[in-house]
Amino acid sequence: MAKKGPRSPILDALRLACRDERLAVEFMERHRWGDMPACPKDGCGCMDVYQMSGADGGRNKDYRWRCRGCKKMFTVRTGTVMEETRLPMRAWCFAFWRACASKKGVAALQIHRETEISYKSALYLMHRIRTAMGTDDGTKLSGTVEADETYVGGKPRYRGPHNKHKSGRGTDKTPVVVVVQRGGAARLRAMQRLTTKNLAQAIEENVDLRSRFMTDDLNAYTTIGRKFAGGHFTTKHSYGRYVDFDDPSIHSNTAESVFSLIKRGVYGTFHSVSKKHLPKYLNEFEFRWATRFQSDGERVSAAVKAADGKRLTYQGHVGA
């Protein structure tokens, strides 16, 4: 029999948090603030805060805090994607756990069934978590960077003889560009149209031009490739060659690995993703790639921390 590894204290705490509201709130507070809670109101940041008490001497029913600096009240939800929601915190803990532990993602319908909240609430909940997972720190990728493109939108459907075998260009699917640093993070961007200009802009915004740049032989990469001080190297995918025979380090297979995460999630869990919400799903796959070497507990903790300072209003969720 295989030896069991050490138990994760984070997962042990999560199991309890998913059943008890007080423990769920304390779990979120611990992983958002650690031992140094601070006021999140209007950039106050004051650390002279205290827990408010209820009539029985314990914490009040809303688990509020008060800041001695700005005199305002707040909770662990304030200033995060959880703000202004009445969903129980134990449902948030469960959804964060499932989103971080499921290798292909988790469907809102599954969260609806397991937490017994409405499907509409479950979908909004999962989109908020995906918003939290987004990377927006402005750090550019460097070193050896690969780029590639794919099309996302579900499995291709038969629409007549002229479109029978199409699965990318020429379909209604959304083009997605990935740039990935070998041994590092990935950036995924949904495009309205895949043009040389749009492709170059997406790459320049996310990659340090001193890097080594690896792509396939798509002509659209030629113009931006000339700007890379480290050189632009290609493999002839159109000829069925995916690694350079003379120099095996020249390939874009890491980018293909990122795409495999997306395709398995879309085909196996989400089945079809709308253009409007695709960027949120790409946030989730970016996060999953960046934390691929972490444990489930570490991923949950990272996702809770990443929720700080981010919002997704209902209008932003349903709006065009």
Order of alpha helices (4+ residues) and beta strands (2+ residues): alpha-alpha-beta-beta-beta-alpha-alpha-alpha-beta-beta-beta-alpha-beta-alpha-beta-alpha-alpha-alpha-alpha
